[in-house]
Amino acid sequence: MWQAATAIAHWSEKRQKIVSKLQALIGSDPRRRESGAHKGKVKLSKRGIEAARTALYQASFCSMRYDPQLRKYYDKKKAEGDHHKKVVIDLMRKNLRRIVAVLVDRKPFEFRPENV
């Protein structure tokens, strides 16, 4: 795992590309299920490393509970009518962006209250 973190820190690509590649690596990237004229729903691809996807899901579930910013986002999305799992997957993507930012900047994550 440490080698992966080191490789991410050395990538010269933009953060969004890194996040997109990591989403694909763990299987949390959106994929439309379609065939011919049939247009299906957009779901998780679930390709990739299942253990990493599970760990990120569980971490996102916990961060939803203990991080006030993510809790506010969760409550807003639930009020808009989104399903619980969909919102937690959105939190997975937000947490993945945070992880990449920490690795690329080589600085610890700093929580910034919204009112400051």
Backbone as CSV, one residue per row, in Angstrom:
resi,resn,N_x,N_y,N_z,CA_x,CA_y,CA_z,C_x,C_y,C_z
1,MET,0.825,-1.190,0.000,0.000,0.000,0.000,0.868,1.252,0.000
2,TRP,2.002,1.216,0.725,2.879,2.376,0.794,3.435,2.706,-0.587
3,GLN,3.734,1.672,-1.407,4.244,1.912,-2.751,3.204,2.648,-3.589
4,ALA,1.935,2.301,-3.425,0.874,2.979,-4.169,0.793,4.438,-3.764
5,ALA,0.913,4.713,-2.466,0.865,6.096,-1.994,2.042,6.890,-2.543
6,THR,3.213,6.285,-2.600,4.390,6.958,-3.143,4.210,7.235,-4.633
7,ALA,3.666,6.270,-5.357,3.435,6.461,-6.791,2.445,7.586,-7.038
8,ILE,1.394,7.645,-6.259,0.395,8.710,-6.412,1.026,10.072,-6.146
9,ALA,1.880,10.140,-5.144,2.515,11.411,-4.801,3.428,11.904,-5.914
10,HIS,3.952,11.002,-6.732,4.871,11.395,-7.795,4.180,11.630,-9.137
11,TRP,2.917,11.273,-9.264,2.219,11.499,-10.531,2.145,12.987,-10.802
12,SER,2.398,13.342,-12.037,2.380,14.765,-12.400,1.040,15.180,-13.003
13,GLU,0.103,14.258,-13.046,-1.195,14.572,-13.625,-2.012,15.451,-12.683
14,LYS,-3.079,16.015,-13.229,-3.986,16.798,-12.396,-4.699,15.873,-11.423
15,ARG,-5.100,16.442,-10.300,-5.746,15.647,-9.252,-6.993,14.934,-9.744
16,GLN,-7.800,15.598,-10.573,-9.044,14.979,-11.031,-8.759,13.711,-11.815
17,LYS,-7.704,13.709,-12.627,-7.353,12.502,-13.374,-6.899,11.396,-12.432
18,ILE,-6.141,11.774,-11.403,-5.688,10.784,-10.434,-6.888,10.181,-9.710
19,VAL,-7.825,11.032,-9.287,-9.021,10.547,-8.590,-9.826,9.626,-9.507
20,SER,-9.961,9.995,-10.779,-10.710,9.162,-11.722,-10.058,7.800,-11.886
21,LYS,-8.731,7.788,-11.971,-8.032,6.508,-12.118,-8.160,5.654,-10.865
22,LEU,-8.105,6.289,-9.702,-8.267,5.533,-8.460,-9.690,5.009,-8.311
23,GLN,-10.675,5.801,-8.729,-12.062,5.317,-8.691,-12.199,4.076,-9.557
24,ALA,-11.584,4.092,-10.726,-11.638,2.925,-11.598,-10.888,1.752,-10.980
25,LEU,-9.763,2.025,-10.312,-8.962,0.967,-9.711,-9.718,0.228,-8.612
26,ILE,-10.490,0.977,-7.806,-11.221,0.309,-6.720,-12.651,-0.049,-7.111
27,GLY,-13.093,0.398,-8.284,-14.419,0.021,-8.752,-15.541,0.889,-8.249
28,SER,-15.248,2.139,-7.898,-16.312,3.040,-7.448,-16.685,4.055,-8.524
29,ASP,-16.281,3.774,-9.752,-16.610,4.680,-10.846,-17.997,4.347,-11.400
30,PRO,-18.740,5.350,-11.835,-20.081,5.091,-12.363,-20.011,4.432,-13.739
31,ARG,-20.953,3.530,-13.984,-21.002,2.827,-15.270,-22.466,2.624,-15.650
32,ARG,-22.803,3.000,-16.868,-24.172,2.817,-17.356,-24.339,1.399,-17.865
33,ARG,-25.373,0.740,-17.385,-25.695,-0.624,-17.839,-26.643,-0.502,-19.033
34,GLU,-26.123,-0.739,-20.232,-26.966,-0.612,-21.416,-26.579,-1.661,-22.445
35,SER,-27.515,-1.950,-23.327,-27.294,-2.908,-24.395,-28.203,-2.542,-25.557
36,GLY,-27.621,-2.154,-26.673,-28.417,-1.785,-27.836,-29.311,-0.601,-27.546
37,ALA,-30.617,-0.786,-27.739,-31.576,0.291,-27.515,-31.925,0.449,-26.033
38,HIS,-31.591,-0.558,-25.225,-31.901,-0.504,-23.789,-30.933,0.434,-23.086
39,LYS,-31.467,1.417,-22.391,-30.658,2.341,-21.597,-30.910,2.032,-20.125
40,GLY,-29.939,1.444,-19.477,-30.102,1.053,-18.082,-29.715,2.155,-17.122
41,LYS,-29.697,1.800,-15.862,-29.347,2.745,-14.809,-27.825,2.857,-14.684
42,VAL,-27.394,3.952,-14.076,-25.980,4.134,-13.777,-25.720,3.530,-12.405
43,LYS,-24.764,2.594,-12.347,-24.421,1.916,-11.102,-22.911,1.885,-10.951
44,LEU,-22.443,1.416,-9.799,-21.013,1.233,-9.604,-20.514,0.140,-10.530
45,SER,-19.318,0.317,-11.049,-18.783,-0.711,-11.936,-18.412,-1.972,-11.163
46,LYS,-17.947,-1.810,-9.911,-17.521,-2.902,-9.036,-16.404,-3.737,-9.654
47,ARG,-15.695,-3.161,-10.626,-14.468,-3.787,-11.106,-13.366,-3.273,-10.197
48,GLY,-12.320,-3.988,-10.065,-11.215,-3.484,-9.277,-11.081,-4.182,-7.943
49,ILE,-10.406,-3.522,-7.036,-10.016,-4.112,-5.765,-11.166,-3.986,-4.759
50,GLU,-11.777,-5.128,-4.451,-12.950,-5.133,-3.572,-12.604,-4.691,-2.156
51,ALA,-11.450,-5.121,-1.642,-11.067,-4.766,-0.274,-10.879,-3.249,-0.139
52,ALA,-10.306,-2.611,-1.149,-10.117,-1.157,-1.107,-11.457,-0.442,-1.173
53,ARG,-12.364,-0.942,-2.021,-13.698,-0.340,-2.146,-14.460,-0.472,-0.825
54,THR,-14.365,-1.631,-0.198,-15.040,-1.859,1.078,-14.469,-0.950,2.165
55,ALA,-13.142,-0.835,2.215,-12.509,0.013,3.227,-12.908,1.472,3.034
56,LEU,-12.943,1.935,1.797,-13.317,3.326,1.530,-14.798,3.555,1.849
57,TYR,-15.649,2.570,1.561,-17.073,2.676,1.891,-17.254,2.797,3.401
58,GLN,-16.567,1.938,4.155,-16.698,1.958,5.611,-16.140,3.256,6.197
59,ALA,-15.014,3.716,5.644,-14.441,4.980,6.121,-15.384,6.140,5.817
60,SER,-16.030,6.100,4.673,-16.964,7.169,4.305,-18.199,7.137,5.192
61,PHE,-18.636,5.944,5.532,-19.785,5.814,6.430,-19.448,6.412,7.785
62,CYS,-18.243,6.145,8.295,-17.825,6.704,9.586,-17.621,8.210,9.496
63,SER,-17.051,8.678,8.385,-16.821,10.118,8.252,-18.146,10.870,8.150
64,MET,-19.153,10.225,7.592,-20.474,10.844,7.533,-20.996,11.087,8.947
65,ARG,-20.634,10.214,9.835,-21.118,10.315,11.206,-20.332,11.329,12.045
66,TYR,-19.020,11.430,11.792,-18.173,12.237,12.669,-17.628,13.520,12.048
67,ASP,-17.727,13.697,10.738,-17.241,14.916,10.075,-18.439,15.836,9.827
68,PRO,-18.495,16.999,10.470,-19.669,17.871,10.336,-19.922,18.341,8.900
69,GLN,-18.869,18.582,8.120,-19.052,19.016,6.733,-19.692,17.921,5.892
70,LEU,-19.197,16.690,6.050,-19.771,15.588,5.282,-21.166,15.236,5.783
71,ARG,-21.413,15.409,7.067,-22.755,15.158,7.601,-23.755,16.153,7.021
72,LYS,-23.324,17.399,6.907,-24.188,18.420,6.323,-24.499,18.084,4.862
73,TYR,-23.488,17.627,4.123,-23.681,17.217,2.732,-24.646,16.029,2.657
74,TYR,-24.457,15.054,3.550,-25.333,13.879,3.582,-26.785,14.290,3.828
75,ASP,-26.999,15.143,4.830,-28.358,15.577,5.154,-28.989,16.341,3.994
76,LYS,-28.199,17.173,3.312,-28.711,17.936,2.177,-29.153,17.005,1.048
77,LYS,-28.327,16.002,0.741,-28.659,15.074,-0.334,-29.859,14.198,0.019
78,LYS,-29.944,13.792,1.280,-31.098,13.000,1.704,-32.373,13.825,1.612
79,ALA,-32.286,15.116,1.950,-33.454,15.996,1.855,-33.882,16.185,0.405
80,GLU,-32.921,16.088,-0.517,-33.237,16.193,-1.948,-33.848,14.903,-2.486
81,GLY,-33.826,13.833,-1.672,-34.476,12.590,-2.075,-33.537,11.495,-2.538
82,ASP,-32.238,11.677,-2.394,-31.295,10.641,-2.803,-31.299,9.490,-1.812
83,HIS,-31.009,8.295,-2.311,-30.958,7.093,-1.491,-29.683,7.089,-0.643
84,HIS,-29.754,6.454,0.524,-28.639,6.418,1.476,-27.341,5.932,0.821
85,LYS,-27.396,4.795,0.114,-26.179,4.237,-0.479,-25.588,5.159,-1.534
86,LYS,-26.434,5.825,-2.294,-25.944,6.758,-3.312,-25.171,7.899,-2.667
87,VAL,-25.687,8.395,-1.561,-25.021,9.508,-0.875,-23.712,9.038,-0.254
88,VAL,-23.674,7.838,0.307,-22.434,7.326,0.894,-21.385,7.134,-0.206
89,ILE,-21.801,6.723,-1.392,-20.865,6.589,-2.506,-20.353,7.961,-2.939
90,ASP,-21.190,8.972,-2.884,-20.720,10.345,-3.131,-19.667,10.728,-2.090
91,LEU,-19.892,10.333,-0.848,-18.916,10.616,0.204,-17.622,9.850,-0.037
92,MET,-17.714,8.643,-0.619,-16.510,7.895,-0.985,-15.664,8.720,-1.948
93,ARG,-16.309,9.306,-2.926,-15.582,10.110,-3.910,-14.970,11.353,-3.265
94,LYS,-15.713,11.976,-2.361,-15.175,13.152,-1.656,-13.964,12.763,-0.807
95,ASN,-14.058,11.636,-0.108,-12.931,11.186,0.710,-11.738,10.790,-0.147
96,LEU,-11.994,10.206,-1.307,-10.903,9.855,-2.213,-10.180,11.113,-2.689
97,ARG,-10.943,12.179,-2.947,-10.312,13.454,-3.324,-9.449,13.984,-2.182
98,ARG,-9.923,13.837,-0.963,-9.140,14.276,0.199,-7.847,13.474,0.316
99,ILE,-7.933,12.169,0.117,-6.755,11.300,0.208,-5.719,11.696,-0.833
100,VAL,-6.170,11.904,-2.059,-5.252,12.295,-3.128,-4.607,13.644,-2.808
101,ALA,-5.381,14.581,-2.292,-4.831,15.889,-1.945,-3.739,15.761,-0.886
102,VAL,-3.951,14.913,0.104,-2.951,14.709,1.153,-1.683,14.100,0.555
103,LEU,-1.844,13.111,-0.325,-0.676,12.447,-0.902,0.082,13.341,-1.871
104,VAL,-0.624,14.107,-2.680,0.027,14.962,-3.656,0.707,16.149,-2.976
105,ASP,0.024,16.778,-2.031,0.587,17.944,-1.344,1.613,17.562,-0.279
106,ARG,1.572,16.299,0.129,2.460,15.800,1.183,2.307,16.603,2.477
107,LYS,1.068,16.929,2.781,0.738,17.641,4.009,-0.409,16.906,4.682
108,PRO,-0.472,16.923,6.005,-1.593,16.262,6.678,-2.912,16.992,6.403
109,PHE,-3.989,16.246,6.494,-5.304,16.820,6.272,-5.633,17.767,7.418
110,GLU,-6.117,18.949,7.066,-6.527,19.920,8.071,-8.015,20.176,7.924
111,PHE,-8.733,19.937,8.993,-10.162,20.218,8.980,-10.360,21.723,9.123
112,ARG,-11.113,22.302,8.212,-11.397,23.744,8.265,-12.887,23.928,8.481
113,PRO,-13.265,24.451,9.619,-14.694,24.718,9.844,-15.226,25.703,8.799
114,GLU,-16.471,25.524,8.415,-17.059,26.341,7.358,-17.236,27.790,7.769
115,ASN,-17.388,28.066,9.037,-17.660,29.438,9.485,-16.419,30.313,9.564
116,VAL,-15.246,29.733,9.418,-14.009,30.510,9.560,-13.666,31.191,8.260
